[in-house]
C-alpha cells in the first residue's frame, strides 16, 4: 500500500471513529432526554391523579408504572454517562485528526491503535450509519451502505 493511500485510510478511520462516537453520544443524549421526560410525566400523572377525585382509578397506576419503568431504565442504562464517555472519545479522535499532519504513518497508526484501546463499547447498528456519514463527507457517495429499517430508525434518532 502506498504511503499516501495508507495515510488516507488512517485519516478516514480516525474520522469514522469520531463520527461513530458523535452519533453514539447523540443517541444516548436523546435516550436520556426521552426517559427523563417520560419519568417526569409518569410521576406527575401519578401524583396529580391520585390527588384528584375526578380522575379514573387506573390513571395513577399507569403514571406510577411509567415512572417506575422509565426511571429504572434511566438508572440501569445510564445514558448520560455513556454520552459523556462517547463525547470524550470523539474529542480524542478530533485531536488526533488535527495532529495527524505532524505525524508519519507509523506514528499515526500507533496513535490510532492507542485511541481505539480506550474506546467505550459502540452501539452496533450505528457502525454503518457512521460509515455512510464519512463516505458522504469525503465525496464517495457510491460506497454508501444500504441501511436496514432499524438502522434507519436509529440514524434518525442519532
C-alpha positions in Angstrom: 0.0 0.0 0.0 1.4 3.4 -0.9 2.1 5.8 1.8 -0.5 8.4 0.6 -3.2 5.6 0.4 -2.2 4.4 3.9 -2.4 7.9 5.2 -5.8 8.5 3.6 -7.1 5.2 5.1 -5.8 6.1 8.5 -7.4 9.6 8.3 -10.7 8.1 7.2 -10.6 5.6 10.0 -10.0 8.4 12.5 -12.9 10.3 11.0 -15.1 7.2 11.1 -14.3 6.6 14.8 -15.0 10.2 15.6 -18.4 10.1 13.7 -19.3 6.9 15.4 -18.6 8.4 18.8 -20.6 11.5 17.9 -23.6 9.5 16.7 -23.5 7.3 19.8 -23.3 10.2 22.1 -26.2 11.9 20.4 -28.3 8.7 20.6 -27.6 8.4 24.4 -28.4 12.1 24.9 -31.7 11.7 23.2 -32.4 8.5 25.1 -31.6 10.4 28.4 -34.0 13.2 27.4 -36.8 10.8 26.4 -36.6 8.6 29.5 -36.4 11.6 31.8 -39.4 13.2 30.1 -41.5 10.1 30.4 -40.4 9.6 34.0 -41.4 13.1 34.9 -44.7 12.9 33.0 -45.5 9.5 34.7 -44.6 10.7 38.1 -46.7 13.9 37.6 -49.6 11.9 36.4 -49.4 9.5 39.3 -49.3 12.3 41.8 -51.9 14.7 40.3 -54.4 12.0 39.5 -54.0 10.4 42.9 -54.9 13.8 44.4 -57.9 14.4 42.1 -61.2 12.8 42.8 -62.4 13.2 39.2 -59.6 11.1 37.6 -60.1 7.5 36.7 -58.8 4.9 39.1 -56.4 3.4 36.6 -54.6 6.6 35.7 -52.4 6.8 38.8 -51.3 3.2 38.2 -50.3 4.0 34.6 -48.4 7.1 35.8 -46.6 5.1 38.5 -45.8 2.3 36.0 -44.3 4.8 33.6 -42.3 6.4 36.5 -41.0 3.0 37.6 -40.2 1.6 34.2 -38.6 4.6 32.6 -36.9 5.7 35.8 -35.4 2.2 36.1 -34.3 2.3 32.5 -32.6 5.6 33.1 -30.8 4.3 36.1 -29.9 0.9 34.5 -28.7 2.2 31.2 -27.1 5.5 32.5 -27.3 7.2 29.1 -25.9 10.5 30.3 -22.7 8.7 31.5 -22.3 6.8 28.2 -23.0 10.0 26.2 -20.2 11.8 28.1 -17.8 9.0 27.6 -18.5 9.0 23.8 -18.1 12.7 23.7 -14.7 12.4 25.3 -13.8 9.7 22.8 -14.9 12.0 19.9 -12.8 14.8 21.2 -9.8 12.5 21.4 -10.2 11.4 17.8 -10.7 15.0 16.7 -7.5 16.0 18.5 -5.7 13.0 16.8 -7.0 14.1 13.4 -5.7 17.6 13.9 -2.3 16.3 15.0 -2.1 13.8 12.1 -0.4 16.2 9.7 2.7 16.3 12.0 2.9 12.5 12.3 4.3 10.0 9.9 2.2 7.0 9.0 3.7 4.6 11.6 3.3 7.0 14.4 -0.3 7.8 13.3 -1.1 4.1 13.2 0.3 3.7 16.7 -1.7 6.7 18.0 -4.9 5.4 16.4 -4.4 1.9 18.0 -3.9 3.6 21.4 -7.0 5.6 20.9 -9.0 2.5 20.0 -7.8 0.7 23.1 -9.8 3.0 25.4 -13.0 3.3 23.3 -16.3 2.7 25.1 -18.5 0.0 23.5 -20.3 1.1 20.4 -23.9 0.8 19.5 -23.5 -1.8 16.7 -26.3 -0.6 14.4 -24.6 2.8 14.3 -21.5 1.5 12.6 -23.0 1.5 9.1 -24.6 4.9 9.8 -21.2 6.4 10.8 -19.6 4.8 7.8 -22.1 6.4 5.5 -21.5 9.7 7.1 -17.8 9.5 6.4 -18.1 8.3 2.8 -20.5 11.2 2.1 -18.1 13.6 3.7 -15.2 12.5 1.5 -17.3 12.6 -1.6 -17.6 8.8 -2.2 -21.4 8.5 -2.1 -21.2 5.4 -4.3 -19.8 3.5 -1.4 -22.8 4.2 0.9 -24.1 1.0 2.6 -27.8 0.3 2.4 -29.3 0.6 5.9 -31.8 -1.8 7.4 -35.0 -0.5 8.9 -33.8 -0.5 12.5 -30.6 1.3 11.4 -32.5 4.0 9.6 -34.6 4.5 12.7 -31.6 4.8 14.9 -29.9 7.1 12.3 -32.9 9.4 12.5 -32.7 9.4 16.3 -28.9 9.8 16.4 
